[in-house]
Amino acid sequence: MKYFFLTEGWTVGRVWASDGLWNETAWRRRPDIQRLNVCLVEAHEKLWLYRVEDTIMTVEVRPATASSNGTKQAIGQVVLKRLITAEQVIDRLGIAEAMCQLKSIQSVVQ
């Protein structure tokens, strides 16, 4: 698996595999991209952790909506070419000033 952090309010657009742009007809499925229940807060921004399958090489991300104050976004889209490993995620979480909140500890314990 590979991972990336994405700012809250942004969404995944196009996806590339080793043979080019992801083609749902050829693959007969959508790419496996899952937002996990882990986020970092940096400079008042929530960065959510996403997990993607190994086949995925590049992910395009873009703002999901217009900014809240009605002005146009300065950035239209970004292409993530270097997805990170699980070890790099742990390293990143280790250096972050983190706080853990568990909403349902019972489901974890049982």
The first five atom37 places (N, CA, C, CB, O) and aatype in JSON, in Angstrom:
{
  "aatype": [12, 11, 18, 13, 13, 10, 16, 6, 7, 17, 16, 19, 7, 1, 19, 17, 0, 15, 3, 7, 10, 17, 2, 6, 16, 0, 17, 1, 1, 1, 14, 3, 9, 5, 1, 10, 2, 19, 4, 10, 19, 6, 0, 8, 6, 11, 10, 17, 10, 18, 1, 19, 6, 3, 16, 9, 12, 16, 19, 6, 19, 1, 14, 0, 16, 0, 15, 15, 2, 7, 16, 11, 5, 0, 9, 7, 5, 19, 19, 10, 11, 1, 10, 9, 16, 0, 6, 5, 19, 9, 3, 1, 10, 7, 9, 0, 6, 0, 12, 4, 5, 10, 11, 15, 9, 5, 15, 19, 19, 5],
  "atom_mask": [
    [1, 1, 1, 1, 1],
    [1, 1, 1, 1, 1],
    [1, 1, 1, 1, 1],
    [1, 1, 1, 1, 1],
    [1, 1, 1, 1, 1],
    [1, 1, 1, 1, 1],
    [1, 1, 1, 1, 1],
    [1, 1, 1, 1, 1],
    [1, 1, 1, 0, 1],
    [1, 1, 1, 1, 1],
    [1, 1, 1, 1, 1],
    [1, 1, 1, 1, 1],
    [1, 1, 1, 0, 1],
    [1, 1, 1, 1, 1],
    [1, 1, 1, 1, 1],
    [1, 1, 1, 1, 1],
    [1, 1, 1, 1, 1],
    [1, 1, 1, 1, 1],
    [1, 1, 1, 1, 1],
    [1, 1, 1, 0, 1],
    [1, 1, 1, 1, 1],
    [1, 1, 1, 1, 1],
    [1, 1, 1, 1, 1],
    [1, 1, 1, 1, 1],
    [1, 1, 1, 1, 1],
    [1, 1, 1, 1, 1],
    [1, 1, 1, 1, 1],
    [1, 1, 1, 1, 1],
    [1, 1, 1, 1, 1],
    [1, 1, 1, 1, 1],
    [1, 1, 1, 1, 1],
    [1, 1, 1, 1, 1],
    [1, 1, 1, 1, 1],
    [1, 1, 1, 1, 1],
    [1, 1, 1, 1, 1],
    [1, 1, 1, 1, 1],
    [1, 1, 1, 1, 1],
    [1, 1, 1, 1, 1],
    [1, 1, 1, 1, 1],
    [1, 1, 1, 1, 1],
    [1, 1, 1, 1, 1],
    [1, 1, 1, 1, 1],
    [1, 1, 1, 1, 1],
    [1, 1, 1, 1, 1],
    [1, 1, 1, 1, 1],
    [1, 1, 1, 1, 1],
    [1, 1, 1, 1, 1],
    [1, 1, 1, 1, 1],
    [1, 1, 1, 1, 1],
    [1, 1, 1, 1, 1],
    [1, 1, 1, 1, 1],
    [1, 1, 1, 1, 1],
    [1, 1, 1, 1, 1],
    [1, 1, 1, 1, 1],
    [1, 1, 1, 1, 1],
    [1, 1, 1, 1, 1],
    [1, 1, 1, 1, 1],
    [1, 1, 1, 1, 1],
    [1, 1, 1, 1, 1],
    [1, 1, 1, 1, 1],
    [1, 1, 1, 1, 1],
    [1, 1, 1, 1, 1],
    [1, 1, 1, 1, 1],
    [1, 1, 1, 1, 1],
    [1, 1, 1, 1, 1],
    [1, 1, 1, 1, 1],
    [1, 1, 1, 1, 1],
    [1, 1, 1, 1, 1],
    [1, 1, 1, 1, 1],
    [1, 1, 1, 0, 1],
    [1, 1, 1, 1, 1],
    [1, 1, 1, 1, 1],
    [1, 1, 1, 1, 1],
    [1, 1, 1, 1, 1],
    [1, 1, 1, 1, 1],
    [1, 1, 1, 0, 1],
    [1, 1, 1, 1, 1],
    [1, 1, 1, 1, 1],
    [1, 1, 1, 1, 1],
    [1, 1, 1, 1, 1],
    [1, 1, 1, 1, 1],
    [1, 1, 1, 1, 1],
    [1, 1, 1, 1, 1],
    [1, 1, 1, 1, 1],
    [1, 1, 1, 1, 1],
    [1, 1, 1, 1, 1],
    [1, 1, 1, 1, 1],
    [1, 1, 1, 1, 1],
    [1, 1, 1, 1, 1],
    [1, 1, 1, 1, 1],
    [1, 1, 1, 1, 1],
    [1, 1, 1, 1, 1],
    [1, 1, 1, 1, 1],
    [1, 1, 1, 0, 1],
    [1, 1, 1, 1, 1],
    [1, 1, 1, 1, 1],
    [1, 1, 1, 1, 1],
    [1, 1, 1, 1, 1],
    [1, 1, 1, 1, 1],
    [1, 1, 1, 1, 1],
    [1, 1, 1, 1, 1],
    [1, 1, 1, 1, 1],
    [1, 1, 1, 1, 1],
    [1, 1, 1, 1, 1],
    [1, 1, 1, 1, 1],
    [1, 1, 1, 1, 1],
    [1, 1, 1, 1, 1],
    [1, 1, 1, 1, 1],
    [1, 1, 1, 1, 1],
    [1, 1, 1, 1, 1]
  ],
  "atom_positions": [
    [[0.83, -1.18, 0.0], [0.0, 0.0, 0.0], [0.88, 1.25, 0.0], [-0.94, -0.01, 1.21], [2.02, 1.24, 0.46]],
    [[0.3, 2.34, -0.53], [0.95, 3.64, -0.53], [0.0, 4.62, 0.16], [1.31, 4.11, -1.99], [-1.19, 4.33, 0.32]],
    [[0.52, 5.77, 0.55], [-0.26, 6.72, 1.33], [0.03, 8.15, 0.88], [0.04, 6.57, 2.82], [1.05, 8.41, 0.25]],
    [[-0.88, 9.06, 1.22], [-0.64, 10.49, 1.08], [-1.55, 11.23, 2.03], [-0.87, 10.95, -0.39], [-2.6, 10.73, 2.44]],
    [[-1.14, 12.45, 2.39], [-1.97, 13.32, 3.21], [-2.64, 14.33, 2.29], [-1.12, 14.04, 4.32], [-2.02, 14.83, 1.36]],
    [[-3.91, 14.63, 2.57], [-4.68, 15.56, 1.74], [-5.45, 16.52, 2.63], [-5.63, 14.8, 0.8], [-6.12, 16.1, 3.57]],
    [[-5.35, 17.8, 2.33], [-6.03, 18.83, 3.08], [-7.54, 18.64, 3.03], [-5.65, 20.21, 2.56], [-8.11, 18.35, 1.98]],
    [[-8.19, 18.81, 4.17], [-9.65, 18.72, 4.22], [-10.25, 19.73, 3.25], [-10.18, 18.96, 5.68], [-9.79, 20.87, 3.17]],
    [[-11.26, 19.31, 2.53], [-11.87, 20.18, 1.53], [-11.32, 19.95, 0.13], [0.0, 0.0, 0.0], [-11.8, 20.56, -0.83]],
    [[-10.33, 19.08, 0.01], [-9.78, 18.71, -1.29], [-10.27, 17.32, -1.63], [-8.22, 18.78, -1.3], [-10.62, 16.54, -0.74]],
    [[-10.29, 16.99, -2.91], [-10.79, 15.7, -3.36], [-9.84, 15.11, -4.42], [-12.21, 15.84, -3.93], [-9.05, 15.82, -5.03]],
    [[-9.95, 13.82, -4.61], [-9.13, 13.12, -5.6], [-9.78, 13.26, -6.97], [-8.95, 11.61, -5.23], [-10.99, 13.11, -7.11]],
    [[-8.96, 13.57, -7.97], [-9.43, 13.67, -9.35], [-8.98, 12.46, -10.15], [0.0, 0.0, 0.0], [-9.37, 11.33, -9.86]],
    [[-8.16, 12.71, -11.16], [-7.68, 11.62, -12.01], [-6.6, 10.81, -11.28], [-7.14, 12.17, -13.34], [-5.93, 11.31, -10.38]],
    [[-6.46, 9.56, -11.71], [-5.51, 8.63, -11.11], [-4.73, 7.95, -12.23], [-6.23, 7.58, -10.2], [-5.3, 7.59, -13.26]],
    [[-3.42, 7.78, -12.02], [-2.58, 7.11, -13.0], [-1.98, 5.84, -12.4], [-1.46, 8.05, -13.5], [-1.58, 5.82, -11.24]],
    [[-1.93, 4.79, -13.21], [-1.24, 3.55, -12.87], [0.02, 3.48, -13.72], [-2.16, 2.28, -13.09], [0.32, 4.43, -14.45]],
    [[0.75, 2.39, -13.65], [2.01, 2.28, -14.4], [1.79, 2.33, -15.91], [2.72, 1.0, -14.04], [2.7, 2.73, -16.65]],
    [[0.61, 1.94, -16.38], [0.35, 1.95, -17.83], [-0.39, 3.2, -18.29], [-0.44, 0.73, -18.21], [-0.85, 3.24, -19.43]],
    [[-0.52, 4.21, -17.44], [-1.15, 5.46, -17.84], [-2.38, 5.79, -17.0], [0.0, 0.0, 0.0], [-2.58, 5.26, -15.91]],
    [[-3.19, 6.69, -17.53], [-4.39, 7.15, -16.84], [-5.29, 5.97, -16.52], [-5.15, 8.18, -17.69], [-5.51, 5.1, -17.36]],
    [[-5.83, 5.95, -15.28], [-6.68, 4.84, -14.83], [-7.9, 4.74, -15.72], [-7.1, 5.02, -13.36], [-8.6, 5.73, -15.94]],
    [[-8.17, 3.56, -16.24], [-9.3, 3.32, -17.11], [-10.21, 2.3, -16.42], [-8.83, 2.81, -18.52], [-9.87, 1.12, -16.35]],
    [[-11.36, 2.76, -15.91], [-12.27, 1.88, -15.18], [-12.81, 0.76, -16.06], [-13.42, 2.68, -14.62], [-13.08, -0.33, -15.57]],
    [[-12.95, 1.01, -17.34], [-13.45, -0.03, -18.25], [-12.42, -1.14, -18.39], [-13.78, 0.57, -19.63], [-12.78, -2.32, -18.34]],
    [[-11.16, -0.78, -18.57], [-10.11, -1.79, -18.73], [-9.86, -2.55, -17.42], [-8.82, -1.13, -19.21], [-9.71, -3.77, -17.43]],
    [[-9.83, -1.82, -16.29], [-9.56, -2.45, -15.0], [-10.81, -3.12, -14.44], [-9.03, -1.41, -14.01], [-10.72, -3.98, -13.56]],
    [[-11.98, -2.72, -14.94], [-13.29, -3.23, -14.49], [-13.58, -2.9, -13.04], [-13.35, -4.72, -14.67], [-14.31, -3.61, -12.35]],
    [[-13.0, -1.8, -12.58], [-13.24, -1.32, -11.21], [-12.65, 0.07, -11.04], [-12.64, -2.3, -10.16], [-11.83, 0.52, -11.85]],
    [[-13.07, 0.72, -9.99], [-12.49, 2.01, -9.62], [-11.18, 1.77, -8.88], [-13.49, 2.85, -8.76], [-11.0, 0.7, -8.3]],
    [[-10.28, 2.73, -8.87], [-9.05, 2.57, -8.09], [-9.38, 2.5, -6.59], [-8.05, 3.73, -8.37], [-10.32, 3.14, -6.13]],
    [[-8.61, 1.74, -5.84], [-8.83, 1.58, -4.4], [-8.13, 2.73, -3.67], [-8.31, 0.2, -3.89], [-6.92, 2.7, -3.46]],
    [[-8.92, 3.74, -3.3], [-8.42, 4.9, -2.56], [-9.33, 5.1, -1.36], [-8.37, 6.19, -3.47], [-10.54, 5.3, -1.53]],
    [[-8.78, 5.04, -0.16], [-9.58, 5.13, 1.05], [-9.04, 6.19, 1.99], [-9.62, 3.78, 1.76], [-7.84, 6.23, 2.28]],
    [[-9.94, 7.05, 2.46], [-9.55, 8.01, 3.51], [-9.61, 7.29, 4.83], [-10.47, 9.27, 3.52], [-10.63, 6.69, 5.18]],
    [[-8.52, 7.34, 5.58], [-8.45, 6.7, 6.89], [-8.9, 7.68, 7.97], [-7.02, 6.19, 7.19], [-8.99, 8.88, 7.71]],
    [[-9.17, 7.18, 9.14], [-9.61, 8.03, 10.25], [-8.43, 8.59, 11.04], [-10.54, 7.25, 11.18], [-8.43, 8.57, 12.27]],
    [[-7.43, 9.08, 10.3], [-6.24, 9.67, 10.9], [-5.99, 11.0, 10.21], [-5.0, 8.73, 10.79], [-5.97, 11.08, 8.99]],
    [[-5.81, 12.05, 11.01], [-5.48, 13.34, 10.41], [-4.48, 14.08, 11.28], [-6.74, 14.19, 10.2], [-4.4, 13.88, 12.49]],
    [[-3.73, 14.95, 10.64], [-2.82, 15.87, 11.32], [-3.4, 17.26, 11.21], [-1.37, 15.81, 10.71], [-4.12, 17.57, 10.25]],
    [[-3.11, 18.11, 12.18], [-3.51, 19.51, 12.08], [-2.24, 20.33, 12.04], [-4.44, 19.93, 13.28], [-1.45, 20.33, 12.99]],
    [[-2.05, 21.04, 10.93], [-0.89, 21.92, 10.76], [-1.37, 23.28, 10.31], [0.12, 21.32, 9.73], [-2.12, 23.39, 9.34]],
    [[-0.95, 24.31, 11.01], [-1.33, 25.68, 10.68], [-2.84, 25.79, 10.47], [-0.58, 26.15, 9.41], [-3.3, 26.4, 9.5]],
    [[-3.59, 25.19, 11.38], [-5.06, 25.24, 11.38], [-5.68, 24.52, 10.17], [-5.53, 26.68, 11.4], [-6.84, 24.77, 9.84]],
    [[-4.94, 23.66, 9.52], [-5.45, 22.86, 8.41], [-5.44, 21.39, 8.81], [-4.61, 23.08, 7.11], [-4.47, 20.9, 9.38]],
    [[-6.54, 20.68, 8.5], [-6.59, 19.24, 8.74], [-6.05, 18.53, 7.51], [-8.05, 18.77, 9.06], [-6.5, 18.77, 6.39]],
    [[-5.08, 17.65, 7.73], [-4.5, 16.84, 6.66], [-4.9, 15.39, 6.91], [-2.94, 17.0, 6.6], [-4.39, 14.75, 7.83]],
    [[-5.8, 14.86, 6.09], [-6.29, 13.5, 6.24], [-5.37, 12.52, 5.54], [-7.71, 13.37, 5.69], [-4.83, 12.81, 4.48]],
    [[-5.2, 11.36, 6.15], [-4.36, 10.3, 5.59], [-5.21, 9.43, 4.66], [-3.72, 9.45, 6.72], [-6.28, 8.96, 5.04]],
    [[-4.71, 9.21, 3.45], [-5.37, 8.35, 2.47], [-4.48, 7.16, 2.16], [-5.7, 9.13, 1.17], [-3.25, 7.28, 2.14]],
    [[-5.1, 6.0, 1.92], [-4.38, 4.79, 1.53], [-4.8, 4.42, 0.11], [-4.68, 3.61, 2.52], [-5.98, 4.44, -0.22]],
    [[-3.81, 4.1, -0.72], [-4.08, 3.71, -2.11], [-3.36, 2.39, -2.4], [-3.62, 4.82, -3.11], [-2.38, 2.04, -1.74]],
    [[-3.87, 1.67, -3.38], [-3.25, 0.4, -3.75], [-1.9, 0.65, -4.42], [-4.18, -0.41, -4.69], [-1.64, 1.73, -4.96]],
    [[-1.04, -0.36, -4.39], [0.31, -0.25, -4.93], [0.34, 0.07, -6.42], [1.06, -1.53, -4.69], [1.3, 0.69, -6.89]],
    [[-0.67, -0.32, -7.16], [-0.72, -0.1, -8.61], [-0.73, 1.38, -8.95], [-1.94, -0.79, -9.2], [-0.27, 1.77, -10.02]],
    [[-1.26, 2.21, -8.07], [-1.4, 3.64, -8.33], [-0.04, 4.32, -8.23], [-2.4, 4.29, -7.33], [0.7, 4.14, -7.26]],
    [[0.27, 5.11, -9.26], [1.55, 5.82, -9.32], [1.41, 7.31, -9.01], [2.17, 5.63, -10.7], [2.26, 7.9, -8.35]],
    [[0.32, 7.92, -9.49], [0.13, 9.36, -9.4], [-1.33, 9.66, -9.14], [0.61, 10.07, -10.68], [-2.22, 8.99, -9.66]],
    [[-1.59, 10.69, -8.32], [-2.95, 11.09, -7.99], [-3.08, 12.6, -8.18], [-3.3, 10.67, -6.53], [-2.26, 13.37, -7.7]],
    [[-4.14, 13.0, -8.9], [-4.45, 14.42, -9.04], [-5.44, 14.78, -7.94], [-5.03, 14.74, -10.47], [-6.42, 14.08, -7.72]],
    [[-5.18, 15.89, -7.25], [-6.09, 16.38, -6.21], [-6.45, 17.83, -6.52], [-5.46, 16.25, -4.8], [-5.69, 18.56, -7.14]],
    [[-7.65, 18.22, -6.06], [-8.12, 19.59, -6.31], [-9.11, 19.99, -5.22], [-8.77, 19.71, -7.72], [-9.67, 19.13, -4.55]],
    [[-9.32, 21.3, -5.05], [-10.3, 21.74, -4.07], [-11.69, 21.22, -4.43], [-10.31, 23.28, -3.97], [-12.08, 21.24, -5.6]],
    [[-12.44, 20.76, -3.43], [-13.78, 20.21, -3.67], [-14.79, 21.31, -3.95], [-14.24, 19.38, -2.47], [-15.71, 21.12, -4.75]],
    [[-14.63, 22.46, -3.31], [-15.58, 23.55, -3.46], [-14.85, 24.88, -3.53], [-16.58, 23.56, -2.3], [-13.65, 24.96, -3.3]],
    [[-15.59, 25.93, -3.86], [-15.03, 27.28, -3.83], [-14.73, 27.65, -2.39], [-16.0, 28.32, -4.47], [-15.31, 27.09, -1.46]],
    [[-13.83, 28.58, -2.19], [-13.47, 28.98, -0.84], [-14.66, 29.6, -0.12], [-12.3, 29.97, -0.85], [-15.58, 30.11, -0.76]],
    [[-14.63, 29.54, 1.2], [-15.78, 29.97, 2.0], [-16.05, 31.47, 1.92], [-15.56, 29.59, 3.44], [-17.19, 31.89, 2.16]],
    [[-15.06, 32.28, 1.58], [-15.29, 33.72, 1.51], [-15.71, 34.18, 0.11], [-14.04, 34.46, 1.94], [-15.83, 35.38, -0.13]],
    [[-15.93, 33.24, -0.8], [-16.44, 33.59, -2.12], [-15.39, 33.97, -3.14], [0.0, 0.0, 0.0], [-15.72, 34.23, -4.29]],
    [[-14.12, 34.0, -2.74], [-13.06, 34.33, -3.7], [-12.6, 33.08, -4.42], [-11.87, 35.02, -3.0], [-12.8, 31.96, -3.93]],
    [[-12.0, 33.27, -5.56], [-11.53, 32.14, -6.35], [-10.29, 31.52, -5.72], [-11.24, 32.57, -7.8], [-9.43, 32.25, -5.21]],
    [[-10.19, 30.18, -5.74], [-9.03, 29.48, -5.21], [-7.79, 29.83, -6.04], [-9.27, 27.95, -5.21], [-7.87, 29.96, -7.26]],
    [[-6.66, 29.99, -5.37], [-5.41, 30.29, -6.07], [-4.86, 29.05, -6.77], [-4.37, 30.85, -5.08], [-4.19, 29.16, -7.8]],
    [[-5.15, 27.87, -6.22], [-4.65, 26.62, -6.79], [-5.82, 25.84, -7.36], [-3.9, 25.78, -5.72], [-6.81, 25.61, -6.67]],
    [[-5.72, 25.44, -8.63], [-6.8, 24.7, -9.26], [-6.68, 23.2, -9.08], [0.0, 0.0, 0.0], [-7.68, 22.52, -8.87]],
    [[-5.45, 22.67, -9.16], [-5.21, 21.24, -8.98], [-3.74, 21.01, -8.71], [-5.68, 20.45, -10.22], [-2.89, 21.84, -9.03]],
    [[-3.46, 19.86, -8.12], [-2.09, 19.46, -7.81], [-1.96, 17.99, -8.18], [-1.74, 19.71, -6.29], [-2.89, 17.22, -7.97]],
    [[-0.82, 17.61, -8.72], [-0.57, 16.21, -9.04], [0.47, 15.67, -8.05], [-0.09, 16.05, -10.52], [1.58, 16.18, -7.97]],
    [[0.08, 14.63, -7.3], [0.98, 14.0, -6.34], [1.7, 12.85, -7.02], [0.19, 13.5, -5.09], [1.09, 11.84, -7.38]],
    [[3.01, 13.02, -7.21], [3.79, 12.01, -7.92], [4.59, 11.12, -6.99], [4.72, 12.67, -8.9], [5.02, 10.04, -7.38]],
    [[4.8, 11.57, -5.75], [5.58, 10.78, -4.81], [4.69, 10.38, -3.64], [6.82, 11.56, -4.31], [4.59, 11.11, -2.65]],
    [[4.06, 9.23, -3.75], [3.25, 8.71, -2.65], [4.2, 8.1, -1.64], [2.2, 7.66, -3.16], [5.31, 7.7, -1.99]],
    [[3.78, 8.02, -0.37], [4.69, 7.61, 0.69], [4.36, 6.2, 1.2], [4.64, 8.6, 1.85], [3.27, 5.68, 0.99]],
    [[5.33, 5.6, 1.87], [5.18, 4.26, 2.43], [4.61, 4.35, 3.84], [6.54, 3.51, 2.44], [4.51, 5.43, 4.42]],
    [[4.23, 3.2, 4.39], [3.72, 3.15, 5.77], [4.78, 3.64, 6.75], [3.28, 1.71, 6.12], [4.45, 4.33, 7.72]],
    [[6.04, 3.29, 6.51], [7.12, 3.73, 7.39], [7.25, 5.24, 7.38], [8.45, 3.08, 6.98], [7.5, 5.86, 8.42]],
    [[7.09, 5.85, 6.2], [7.16, 7.31, 6.11], [5.98, 7.97, 6.81], [7.21, 7.74, 4.65], [6.13, 9.06, 7.37]],
    [[4.82, 7.34, 6.78], [3.65, 7.86, 7.51], [3.94, 7.86, 9.0], [2.38, 7.02, 7.2], [3.69, 8.85, 9.69]],
    [[4.48, 6.74, 9.5], [4.8, 6.64, 10.93], [5.84, 7.67, 11.32], [5.29, 5.23, 11.28], [5.73, 8.29, 12.38]],
    [[6.86, 7.86, 10.49], [7.86, 8.88, 10.75], [7.22, 10.27, 10.82], [8.95, 8.85, 9.66], [7.54, 11.06, 11.71]],
    [[6.32, 10.56, 9.89], [5.65, 11.86, 9.84], [4.78, 12.07, 11.08], [4.79, 11.99, 8.57], [4.77, 13.16, 11.66]],
    [[4.05, 11.03, 11.48], [3.23, 11.12, 12.68], [4.09, 11.27, 13.92], [2.33, 9.89, 12.81], [3.7, 11.92, 14.89]],
    [[5.27, 10.65, 13.91], [6.18, 10.73, 15.05], [6.75, 12.11, 15.29], [0.0, 0.0, 0.0], [7.0, 12.48, 16.44]],
    [[6.95, 12.88, 14.22], [7.51, 14.23, 14.4], [6.42, 15.29, 14.54], [8.41, 14.59, 13.23], [6.7, 16.44, 14.89]],
    [[5.17, 14.9, 14.27], [4.07, 15.85, 14.37], [3.67, 16.04, 15.83], [2.85, 15.38, 13.54], [3.82, 15.14, 16.66]],
    [[3.17, 17.21, 16.12], [2.59, 17.45, 17.43], [1.17, 16.9, 17.35], [2.61, 18.98, 17.84], [0.27, 17.56, 16.84]],
    [[0.98, 15.69, 17.84], [-0.26, 14.97, 17.61], [-1.07, 14.8, 18.88], [0.02, 13.62, 17.01], [-0.53, 14.77, 19.99]],
    [[-2.39, 14.7, 18.69], [-3.31, 14.41, 19.77], [-4.26, 13.34, 19.26], [-4.07, 15.69, 20.26], [-4.79, 13.47, 18.15]],
    [[-4.47, 12.31, 20.02], [-5.31, 11.2, 19.6], [-6.68, 11.31, 20.27], [-4.65, 9.84, 19.93], [-6.76, 11.54, 21.47]],
    [[-7.73, 11.15, 19.49], [-9.09, 11.13, 20.03], [-9.75, 9.84, 19.57], [-9.9, 12.37, 19.57], [-9.86, 9.58, 18.38]],
    [[-10.18, 9.03, 20.51], [-10.87, 7.79, 20.2], [-12.36, 7.99, 20.47], [-10.31, 6.6, 21.02], [-12.75, 8.34, 21.58]],
    [[-13.17, 7.78, 19.47], [-14.61, 7.96, 19.63], [-15.28, 6.69, 20.12], [-15.23, 8.4, 18.32], [-16.26, 6.76, 20.86]],
    [[-14.78, 5.54, 19.71], [-15.4, 4.29, 20.08], [-14.33, 3.29, 20.49], [-16.25, 3.73, 18.93], [-13.91, 2.46, 19.68]],
    [[-13.88, 3.38, 21.71], [-12.82, 2.5, 22.2], [-13.31, 1.06, 22.31], [-12.29, 2.98, 23.54], [-12.5, 0.14, 22.21]],
    [[-14.6, 0.83, 22.52], [-15.14, -0.52, 22.66], [-14.89, -1.37, 21.42], [-16.64, -0.46, 22.94], [-14.54, -2.55, 21.53]],
    [[-15.07, -0.78, 20.23], [-14.87, -1.55, 18.99], [-13.41, -1.92, 18.79], [-15.37, -0.76, 17.79], [-13.12, -2.91, 18.12]],
    [[-12.49, -1.16, 19.36], [-11.07, -1.45, 19.25], [-10.67, -2.55, 20.24], [-10.24, -0.18, 19.49], [-9.86, -3.42, 19.91]],
    [[-11.23, -2.51, 21.43], [-10.86, -3.44, 22.5], [-11.4, -4.84, 22.24], [-11.37, -2.93, 23.83], [-10.71, -5.82, 22.52]],
    [[-12.6, -4.96, 21.72], [-13.25, -6.27, 21.56], [-12.7, -7.04, 20.42], [-14.69, -6.12, 21.37], [-13.15, -8.16, 20.17]]
  ]
}
